[in-house]
Amino acid sequence: MHLREASASRKKIATIITFLSIPLSGFMTDIYLPSFPSMARNLDVSEQSIQFTLTCFFLSYGFAQLFVGPVADSIGRRKPVMISLVILLLSSLAVTFTHEVAVISLLRIVQGIATAFIVVAKRAYFVDLYDDKERKHYLSFFTIVWSCGPIIAPFLGGFLEEQFGWQSNFYFLAIYAAILFGAELVFGGETIRNYKKFNLKKTSLLYMAMLKNPGFILGILVLGFAYSVVMVFNIAGPFVVEHHFNYSPVIIGYCTLVLGLSWMIGGILSKKFTPAAFAKKIRLVSLIQLVIIGVFIALAGFVDNLVLLIGFAFFIHICSGFLFTNYFTQNMIFFPGNAGIAGGLMGGLLYIITSIGSFAISASGEINTTFDMSLRYLMIAVPLAAVLYFSLRYFKKRELRKHSLKIQP
């Protein structure tokens, strides 16, 4: 059944299911963060090997979205989602039965591809089903709802790790996938407006056209670097908290809960200040973030404790959440006629950039102290500020061109 023809009540339930599906990618990446140290001990591997399982997910998740969009536009949204949920269920169970980190990395690659199909389909859901005003309304909530994953997942993961061990995180993911599958089976439906036969040449030309749009590409770079700021704690934080500060996985969960909330606050503030001038608010928040990091570095040279680390990270993440939400909403409406392809390209490049950022953080040397963490935040925030500068300069030039065309006789 096509949801555009469904009753208002069923459409409402389907929309709720979609919002419940949006945090899935956050759960897939963040629920086992508090288990990183224990997984390294249990599997007898290095910290970098466990961090690499997350990088594997990001890379496959990113690359998959480059082709998932055209597939979703040609065969529809629902069928790929249903198949992907089954794959996530089975692969999550498979992780719990292996003690080989190489096998876990391979399964994480599979999960990244399956998650890409779900996220791209659900991202296009609002573009497919709703018209301009409602579409913008729902899309403005997208990153706020998505941030529930990074908020809830590590907190829940820390509790599961403490009580049942690291495998319990993947049992939870299997249950989550099973519940979503059941809900989709009963209440879901197709949403695509017009099927577009898969055409490699046409798809390549569309990608080329999108890649030639400077505003779109600069927006993707902003999204990638803004999210990479969050990855500083996700990649290195669990080991610093447990090994350096000697706290338990539950405390790691609390820390990521606080930082997840900060990302959500950034998204909420972004929605609140929607009427404000785009360039002015982006420039101000970027400057605030750099100043906060500068003060953080100065204090971390003398004070080394968890409160200082989480306190400054909290405000740094608010800034990134604000920037991410502004650019996400802007980028999603660049190509409404090819929402699946544009969403796939955007999501793919976003997570490829994030995976590169994650690898750079992991490979940047030992990260043991609050000072080490502050330097990694600076390492990501500086290129973010540079991309924002070029992005705002592009939009200013575009507005000037529009203005000059209007006043021509």
Contacts in CASP RR format, 6 or more apart in sequence:
PFRMAT RR
TARGET T0000
AUTHOR 0000-0000-0000
METHOD contacts of the structure
MODEL  1
MHLREASASRKKIATIITFLSIPLSGFMTDIYLPSFPSMARNLDVSEQSI
QFTLTCFFLSYGFAQLFVGPVADSIGRRKPVMISLVILLLSSLAVTFTHE
VAVISLLRIVQGIATAFIVVAKRAYFVDLYDDKERKHYLSFFTIVWSCGP
IIAPFLGGFLEEQFGWQSNFYFLAIYAAILFGAELVFGGETIRNYKKFNL
KKTSLLYMAMLKNPGFILGILVLGFAYSVVMVFNIAGPFVVEHHFNYSPV
IIGYCTLVLGLSWMIGGILSKKFTPAAFAKKIRLVSLIQLVIIGVFIALA
GFVDNLVLLIGFAFFIHICSGFLFTNYFTQNMIFFPGNAGIAGGLMGGLL
YIITSIGSFAISASGEINTTFDMSLRYLMIAVPLAAVLYFSLRYFKKREL
RKHSLKIQP
1 188 0 8 1.000
1 189 0 8 1.000
1 190 0 8 1.000
2 189 0 8 1.000
2 190 0 8 1.000
2 191 0 8 1.000
3 10 0 8 1.000
3 11 0 8 1.000
3 14 0 8 1.000
3 129 0 8 1.000
3 188 0 8 1.000
3 189 0 8 1.000
3 190 0 8 1.000
3 191 0 8 1.000
4 128 0 8 1.000
4 129 0 8 1.000
4 191 0 8 1.000
4 193 0 8 1.000
6 14 0 8 1.000
6 189 0 8 1.000
10 187 0 8 1.000
10 188 0 8 1.000
11 129 0 8 1.000
13 187 0 8 1.000
13 188 0 8 1.000
14 187 0 8 1.000
14 188 0 8 1.000
14 189 0 8 1.000
15 125 0 8 1.000
15 129 0 8 1.000
15 138 0 8 1.000
17 180 0 8 1.000
17 183 0 8 1.000
17 184 0 8 1.000
17 187 0 8 1.000
17 188 0 8 1.000
18 122 0 8 1.000
18 125 0 8 1.000
18 126 0 8 1.000
19 141 0 8 1.000
19 145 0 8 1.000
20 180 0 8 1.000
20 183 0 8 1.000
21 81 0 8 1.000
21 118 0 8 1.000
21 122 0 8 1.000
21 180 0 8 1.000
22 119 0 8 1.000
22 122 0 8 1.000
22 142 0 8 1.000
22 145 0 8 1.000
22 146 0 8 1.000
23 145 0 8 1.000
23 146 0 8 1.000
23 147 0 8 1.000
23 148 0 8 1.000
23 149 0 8 1.000
23 152 0 8 1.000
23 153 0 8 1.000
24 115 0 8 1.000
24 118 0 8 1.000
24 119 0 8 1.000
24 176 0 8 1.000
24 177 0 8 1.000
24 180 0 8 1.000
25 61 0 8 1.000
25 115 0 8 1.000
25 118 0 8 1.000
25 119 0 8 1.000
25 146 0 8 1.000
26 146 0 8 1.000
26 149 0 8 1.000
26 150 0 8 1.000
26 153 0 8 1.000
27 149 0 8 1.000
27 152 0 8 1.000
27 153 0 8 1.000
27 172 0 8 1.000
27 173 0 8 1.000
27 176 0 8 1.000
28 57 0 8 1.000
28 88 0 8 1.000
28 111 0 8 1.000
28 112 0 8 1.000
28 115 0 8 1.000
28 173 0 8 1.000
29 54 0 8 1.000
29 57 0 8 1.000
29 58 0 8 1.000
29 150 0 8 1.000
29 153 0 8 1.000
29 234 0 8 1.000
30 149 0 8 1.000
30 150 0 8 1.000
30 153 0 8 1.000
30 154 0 8 1.000
30 234 0 8 1.000
30 256 0 8 1.000
31 153 0 8 1.000
31 154 0 8 1.000
31 156 0 8 1.000
31 157 0 8 1.000
31 160 0 8 1.000
31 169 0 8 1.000
31 172 0 8 1.000
31 173 0 8 1.000
32 39 0 8 1.000
32 157 0 8 1.000
32 166 0 8 1.000
32 169 0 8 1.000
32 170 0 8 1.000
33 153 0 8 1.000
33 154 0 8 1.000
33 157 0 8 1.000
33 234 0 8 1.000
33 238 0 8 1.000
33 252 0 8 1.000
33 253 0 8 1.000
33 256 0 8 1.000
34 154 0 8 1.000
34 157 0 8 1.000
34 158 0 8 1.000
34 161 0 8 1.000
34 238 0 8 1.000
34 249 0 8 1.000
34 250 0 8 1.000
34 252 0 8 1.000
34 253 0 8 1.000
34 256 0 8 1.000
35 157 0 8 1.000
35 158 0 8 1.000
35 161 0 8 1.000
35 165 0 8 1.000
35 166 0 8 1.000
35 169 0 8 1.000
35 249 0 8 1.000
36 47 0 8 1.000
36 50 0 8 1.000
36 51 0 8 1.000
36 238 0 8 1.000
36 239 0 8 1.000
37 47 0 8 1.000
37 238 0 8 1.000
37 239 0 8 1.000
37 242 0 8 1.000
37 243 0 8 1.000
37 249 0 8 1.000
38 161 0 8 1.000
38 165 0 8 1.000
38 166 0 8 1.000
38 249 0 8 1.000
39 50 0 8 1.000
39 166 0 8 1.000
40 46 0 8 1.000
40 47 0 8 1.000
40 49 0 8 1.000
40 50 0 8 1.000
42 99 0 8 1.000
42 166 0 8 1.000
43 49 0 8 1.000
43 50 0 8 1.000
43 99 0 8 1.000
43 100 0 8 1.000
43 101 0 8 1.000
45 101 0 8 1.000
47 239 0 8 1.000
48 362 0 8 1.000
48 363 0 8 1.000
49 101 0 8 1.000
50 101 0 8 1.000
51 235 0 8 1.000
51 358 0 8 1.000
51 362 0 8 1.000
52 101 0 8 1.000
52 105 0 8 1.000
52 362 0 8 1.000
53 101 0 8 1.000
53 104 0 8 1.000
53 105 0 8 1.000
53 108 0 8 1.000
54 108 0 8 1.000
54 234 0 8 1.000
54 235 0 8 1.000
54 358 0 8 1.000
55 355 0 8 1.000
55 358 0 8 1.000
55 359 0 8 1.000
55 362 0 8 1.000
56 105 0 8 1.000
56 106 0 8 1.000
56 108 0 8 1.000
56 109 0 8 1.000
57 108 0 8 1.000
57 109 0 8 1.000
57 111 0 8 1.000
57 112 0 8 1.000
57 115 0 8 1.000
58 351 0 8 1.000
58 352 0 8 1.000
58 354 0 8 1.000
58 355 0 8 1.000
58 358 0 8 1.000
59 109 0 8 1.000
59 351 0 8 1.000
59 352 0 8 1.000
59 355 0 8 1.000
60 108 0 8 1.000
60 109 0 8 1.000
60 110 0 8 1.000
60 111 0 8 1.000
60 112 0 8 1.000
60 113 0 8 1.000
60 116 0 8 1.000
61 112 0 8 1.000
61 113 0 8 1.000
61 115 0 8 1.000
61 116 0 8 1.000
61 348 0 8 1.000
61 351 0 8 1.000
62 112 0 8 1.000
62 116 0 8 1.000
62 347 0 8 1.000
62 348 0 8 1.000
62 349 0 8 1.000
62 350 0 8 1.000
62 351 0 8 1.000
62 352 0 8 1.000
62 355 0 8 1.000
63 348 0 8 1.000
63 352 0 8 1.000
64 112 0 8 1.000
64 113 0 8 1.000
64 116 0 8 1.000
64 117 0 8 1.000
64 348 0 8 1.000
65 116 0 8 1.000
65 119 0 8 1.000
65 120 0 8 1.000
65 343 0 8 1.000
65 344 0 8 1.000
65 345 0 8 1.000
65 346 0 8 1.000
65 347 0 8 1.000
65 348 0 8 1.000
65 351 0 8 1.000
66 207 0 8 1.000
66 344 0 8 1.000
66 345 0 8 1.000
66 348 0 8 1.000
66 349 0 8 1.000
68 80 0 8 1.000
68 116 0 8 1.000
68 117 0 8 1.000
68 120 0 8 1.000
68 344 0 8 1.000
69 120 0 8 1.000
69 124 0 8 1.000
69 340 0 8 1.000
69 341 0 8 1.000
69 343 0 8 1.000
69 344 0 8 1.000
69 345 0 8 1.000
70 196 0 8 1.000
70 198 0 8 1.000
70 203 0 8 1.000
70 340 0 8 1.000
70 341 0 8 1.000
71 80 0 8 1.000
71 117 0 8 1.000
71 198 0 8 1.000
72 80 0 8 1.000
72 117 0 8 1.000
72 120 0 8 1.000
72 121 0 8 1.000
72 124 0 8 1.000
72 192 0 8 1.000
72 340 0 8 1.000
73 192 0 8 1.000
73 195 0 8 1.000
73 196 0 8 1.000
73 198 0 8 1.000
73 338 0 8 1.000
73 340 0 8 1.000
73 341 0 8 1.000
74 195 0 8 1.000
74 196 0 8 1.000
74 197 0 8 1.000
74 198 0 8 1.000
75 195 0 8 1.000
75 198 0 8 1.000
76 121 0 8 1.000
76 190 0 8 1.000
76 192 0 8 1.000
76 195 0 8 1.000
77 121 0 8 1.000
77 122 0 8 1.000
77 124 0 8 1.000
77 125 0 8 1.000
77 128 0 8 1.000
77 190 0 8 1.000
77 191 0 8 1.000
77 192 0 8 1.000
78 121 0 8 1.000
78 184 0 8 1.000
78 188 0 8 1.000
78 189 0 8 1.000
78 190 0 8 1.000
78 191 0 8 1.000
80 117 0 8 1.000
80 118 0 8 1.000
80 121 0 8 1.000
81 117 0 8 1.000
81 118 0 8 1.000
81 121 0 8 1.000
81 122 0 8 1.000
81 184 0 8 1.000
82 181 0 8 1.000
82 184 0 8 1.000
82 185 0 8 1.000
83 117 0 8 1.000
84 114 0 8 1.000
84 115 0 8 1.000
84 117 0 8 1.000
84 118 0 8 1.000
85 114 0 8 1.000
85 118 0 8 1.000
85 177 0 8 1.000
85 178 0 8 1.000
85 180 0 8 1.000
85 181 0 8 1.000
85 184 0 8 1.000
86 177 0 8 1.000
86 181 0 8 1.000
87 110 0 8 1.000
87 111 0 8 1.000
87 114 0 8 1.000
88 111 0 8 1.000
88 114 0 8 1.000
88 115 0 8 1.000
88 118 0 8 1.000
88 173 0 8 1.000
88 174 0 8 1.000
88 177 0 8 1.000
89 174 0 8 1.000
89 177 0 8 1.000
89 178 0 8 1.000
89 181 0 8 1.000
90 174 0 8 1.000
91 107 0 8 1.000
91 110 0 8 1.000
91 111 0 8 1.000
91 114 0 8 1.000
92 111 0 8 1.000
92 170 0 8 1.000
92 171 0 8 1.000
92 173 0 8 1.000
92 174 0 8 1.000
92 177 0 8 1.000
93 170 0 8 1.000
93 171 0 8 1.000
93 174 0 8 1.000
94 107 0 8 1.000
95 104 0 8 1.000
95 107 0 8 1.000
95 108 0 8 1.000
95 167 0 8 1.000
95 170 0 8 1.000
96 167 0 8 1.000
96 170 0 8 1.000
96 171 0 8 1.000
98 104 0 8 1.000
98 107 0 8 1.000
116 344 0 8 1.000
116 348 0 8 1.000
119 347 0 8 1.000
120 340 0 8 1.000
120 343 0 8 1.000
120 344 0 8 1.000
120 347 0 8 1.000
123 142 0 8 1.000
123 332 0 8 1.000
123 339 0 8 1.000
123 340 0 8 1.000
123 343 0 8 1.000
123 344 0 8 1.000
124 191 0 8 1.000
124 192 0 8 1.000
124 339 0 8 1.000
124 340 0 8 1.000
124 343 0 8 1.000
125 191 0 8 1.000
126 134 0 8 1.000
126 135 0 8 1.000
126 138 0 8 1.000
126 139 0 8 1.000
126 142 0 8 1.000
127 135 0 8 1.000
127 139 0 8 1.000
127 332 0 8 1.000
127 336 0 8 1.000
127 337 0 8 1.000
127 339 0 8 1.000
127 340 0 8 1.000
128 191 0 8 1.000
128 192 0 8 1.000
128 193 0 8 1.000
128 339 0 8 1.000
129 191 0 8 1.000
130 137 0 8 1.000
130 138 0 8 1.000
135 333 0 8 1.000
135 336 0 8 1.000
136 329 0 8 1.000
136 333 0 8 1.000
139 328 0 8 1.000
139 329 0 8 1.000
139 332 0 8 1.000
139 333 0 8 1.000
140 271 0 8 1.000
140 274 0 8 1.000
140 325 0 8 1.000
140 329 0 8 1.000
141 271 0 8 1.000
142 328 0 8 1.000
142 329 0 8 1.000
142 332 0 8 1.000
143 267 0 8 1.000
143 270 0 8 1.000
143 321 0 8 1.000
143 324 0 8 1.000
143 325 0 8 1.000
143 328 0 8 1.000
143 329 0 8 1.000
144 264 0 8 1.000
144 267 0 8 1.000
144 268 0 8 1.000
144 271 0 8 1.000
144 325 0 8 1.000
147 260 0 8 1.000
147 263 0 8 1.000
147 264 0 8 1.000
147 267 0 8 1.000
147 321 0 8 1.000
148 264 0 8 1.000
150 230 0 8 1.000
150 256 0 8 1.000
150 259 0 8 1.000
150 260 0 8 1.000
150 263 0 8 1.000
151 257 0 8 1.000
151 260 0 8 1.000
151 261 0 8 1.000
151 263 0 8 1.000
151 264 0 8 1.000
152 257 0 8 1.000
153 256 0 8 1.000
154 252 0 8 1.000
154 253 0 8 1.000
154 255 0 8 1.000
154 256 0 8 1.000
154 257 0 8 1.000
155 253 0 8 1.000
155 254 0 8 1.000
155 256 0 8 1.000
155 257 0 8 1.000
156 172 0 8 1.000
157 168 0 8 1.000
157 169 0 8 1.000
157 172 0 8 1.000
157 249 0 8 1.000
157 253 0 8 1.000
158 249 0 8 1.000
158 250 0 8 1.000
158 252 0 8 1.000
158 253 0 8 1.000
159 250 0 8 1.000
159 253 0 8 1.000
160 168 0 8 1.000
160 169 0 8 1.000
160 172 0 8 1.000
161 168 0 8 1.000
161 169 0 8 1.000
161 249 0 8 1.000
161 250 0 8 1.000
162 248 0 8 1.000
162 249 0 8 1.000
162 250 0 8 1.000
196 338 0 8 1.000
203 341 0 8 1.000
206 338 0 8 1.000
206 341 0 8 1.000
207 341 0 8 1.000
207 345 0 8 1.000
210 216 0 8 1.000
210 334 0 8 1.000
210 335 0 8 1.000
210 341 0 8 1.000
210 342 0 8 1.000
210 345 0 8 1.000
211 217 0 8 1.000
211 345 0 8 1.000
213 334 0 8 1.000
214 394 0 8 1.000
215 334 0 8 1.000
215 391 0 8 1.000
215 394 0 8 1.000
215 395 0 8 1.000
216 331 0 8 1.000
216 334 0 8 1.000
216 335 0 8 1.000
216 342 0 8 1.000
216 346 0 8 1.000
218 387 0 8 1.000
218 390 0 8 1.000
218 391 0 8 1.000
218 394 0 8 1.000
219 327 0 8 1.000
219 330 0 8 1.000
219 331 0 8 1.000
219 387 0 8 1.000
219 391 0 8 1.000
220 331 0 8 1.000
220 345 0 8 1.000
220 346 0 8 1.000
220 347 0 8 1.000
220 349 0 8 1.000
220 350 0 8 1.000
220 353 0 8 1.000
221 353 0 8 1.000
221 387 0 8 1.000
221 391 0 8 1.000
222 323 0 8 1.000
222 324 0 8 1.000
222 327 0 8 1.000
222 384 0 8 1.000
222 387 0 8 1.000
222 388 0 8 1.000
222 391 0 8 1.000
223 324 0 8 1.000
223 327 0 8 1.000
223 328 0 8 1.000
223 331 0 8 1.000
223 346 0 8 1.000
223 347 0 8 1.000
223 350 0 8 1.000
223 353 0 8 1.000
224 349 0 8 1.000
224 350 0 8 1.000
224 351 0 8 1.000
224 353 0 8 1.000
224 354 0 8 1.000
225 353 0 8 1.000
225 380 0 8 1.000
225 383 0 8 1.000
225 384 0 8 1.000
225 387 0 8 1.000
226 320 0 8 1.000
226 321 0 8 1.000
226 323 0 8 1.000
226 324 0 8 1.000
226 327 0 8 1.000
226 384 0 8 1.000
227 320 0 8 1.000
227 324 0 8 1.000
227 350 0 8 1.000
227 354 0 8 1.000
228 353 0 8 1.000
228 354 0 8 1.000
228 357 0 8 1.000
228 358 0 8 1.000
228 361 0 8 1.000
228 380 0 8 1.000
228 384 0 8 1.000
229 316 0 8 1.000
229 317 0 8 1.000
229 320 0 8 1.000
229 377 0 8 1.000
229 380 0 8 1.000
229 381 0 8 1.000
229 384 0 8 1.000
230 259 0 8 1.000
230 263 0 8 1.000
230 317 0 8 1.000
230 320 0 8 1.000
231 354 0 8 1.000
231 357 0 8 1.000
231 358 0 8 1.000
231 361 0 8 1.000
231 380 0 8 1.000
232 313 0 8 1.000
232 361 0 8 1.000
232 373 0 8 1.000
232 376 0 8 1.000
232 377 0 8 1.000
232 380 0 8 1.000
233 255 0 8 1.000
233 256 0 8 1.000
233 259 0 8 1.000
233 313 0 8 1.000
233 373 0 8 1.000
234 256 0 8 1.000
234 358 0 8 1.000
235 358 0 8 1.000
235 361 0 8 1.000
235 362 0 8 1.000
236 361 0 8 1.000
236 362 0 8 1.000
236 367 0 8 1.000
236 372 0 8 1.000
236 373 0 8 1.000
236 376 0 8 1.000
237 252 0 8 1.000
237 255 0 8 1.000
237 367 0 8 1.000
237 373 0 8 1.000
238 249 0 8 1.000
238 252 0 8 1.000
239 367 0 8 1.000
240 309 0 8 1.000
240 367 0 8 1.000
240 368 0 8 1.000
240 369 0 8 1.000
240 370 0 8 1.000
240 372 0 8 1.000
240 373 0 8 1.000
241 247 0 8 1.000
241 251 0 8 1.000
241 252 0 8 1.000
241 255 0 8 1.000
241 306 0 8 1.000
242 248 0 8 1.000
242 249 0 8 1.000
242 252 0 8 1.000
243 368 0 8 1.000
244 368 0 8 1.000
244 369 0 8 1.000
245 305 0 8 1.000
245 306 0 8 1.000
247 306 0 8 1.000
251 306 0 8 1.000
255 306 0 8 1.000
255 310 0 8 1.000
258 310 0 8 1.000
258 314 0 8 1.000
259 310 0 8 1.000
259 313 0 8 1.000
259 314 0 8 1.000
259 317 0 8 1.000
260 317 0 8 1.000
262 313 0 8 1.000
262 314 0 8 1.000
262 315 0 8 1.000
262 317 0 8 1.000
262 318 0 8 1.000
262 321 0 8 1.000
263 317 0 8 1.000
263 318 0 8 1.000
263 320 0 8 1.000
263 321 0 8 1.000
263 324 0 8 1.000
265 318 0 8 1.000
266 317 0 8 1.000
266 318 0 8 1.000
266 319 0 8 1.000
266 320 0 8 1.000
266 321 0 8 1.000
266 322 0 8 1.000
266 325 0 8 1.000
267 321 0 8 1.000
267 322 0 8 1.000
267 324 0 8 1.000
267 325 0 8 1.000
269 318 0 8 1.000
269 322 0 8 1.000
270 321 0 8 1.000
270 322 0 8 1.000
270 325 0 8 1.000
270 326 0 8 1.000
270 329 0 8 1.000
271 325 0 8 1.000
273 281 0 8 1.000
278 326 0 8 1.000
278 330 0 8 1.000
278 395 0 8 1.000
279 392 0 8 1.000
279 395 0 8 1.000
279 396 0 8 1.000
281 326 0 8 1.000
282 323 0 8 1.000
282 326 0 8 1.000
282 388 0 8 1.000
282 391 0 8 1.000
282 392 0 8 1.000
283 388 0 8 1.000
283 392 0 8 1.000
285 319 0 8 1.000
285 322 0 8 1.000
285 323 0 8 1.000
286 319 0 8 1.000
286 323 0 8 1.000
286 384 0 8 1.000
286 385 0 8 1.000
286 388 0 8 1.000
288 319 0 8 1.000
289 316 0 8 1.000
289 319 0 8 1.000
289 320 0 8 1.000
289 323 0 8 1.000
289 381 0 8 1.000
289 384 0 8 1.000
289 385 0 8 1.000
290 381 0 8 1.000
290 382 0 8 1.000
290 385 0 8 1.000
292 312 0 8 1.000
292 315 0 8 1.000
292 316 0 8 1.000
292 319 0 8 1.000
293 312 0 8 1.000
293 316 0 8 1.000
293 374 0 8 1.000
293 377 0 8 1.000
293 378 0 8 1.000
293 381 0 8 1.000
294 374 0 8 1.000
294 378 0 8 1.000
295 312 0 8 1.000
296 308 0 8 1.000
296 312 0 8 1.000
296 316 0 8 1.000
296 374 0 8 1.000
296 377 0 8 1.000
297 371 0 8 1.000
297 374 0 8 1.000
297 375 0 8 1.000
297 378 0 8 1.000
299 308 0 8 1.000
299 312 0 8 1.000
300 308 0 8 1.000
300 309 0 8 1.000
300 312 0 8 1.000
300 369 0 8 1.000
300 370 0 8 1.000
300 371 0 8 1.000
300 373 0 8 1.000
300 374 0 8 1.000
301 370 0 8 1.000
301 371 0 8 1.000
303 370 0 8 1.000
304 369 0 8 1.000
304 370 0 8 1.000
304 371 0 8 1.000
305 370 0 8 1.000
306 370 0 8 1.000
308 370 0 8 1.000
309 370 0 8 1.000
309 373 0 8 1.000
312 374 0 8 1.000
313 373 0 8 1.000
313 377 0 8 1.000
316 377 0 8 1.000
316 381 0 8 1.000
320 384 0 8 1.000
323 384 0 8 1.000
323 388 0 8 1.000
327 391 0 8 1.000
331 342 0 8 1.000
331 346 0 8 1.000
332 339 0 8 1.000
332 342 0 8 1.000
332 343 0 8 1.000
332 346 0 8 1.000
334 342 0 8 1.000
335 341 0 8 1.000
335 342 0 8 1.000
357 380 0 8 1.000
360 379 0 8 1.000
361 367 0 8 1.000
361 376 0 8 1.000
361 379 0 8 1.000
361 380 0 8 1.000
364 376 0 8 1.000
364 379 0 8 1.000
366 372 0 8 1.000
367 373 0 8 1.000
367 376 0 8 1.000
END
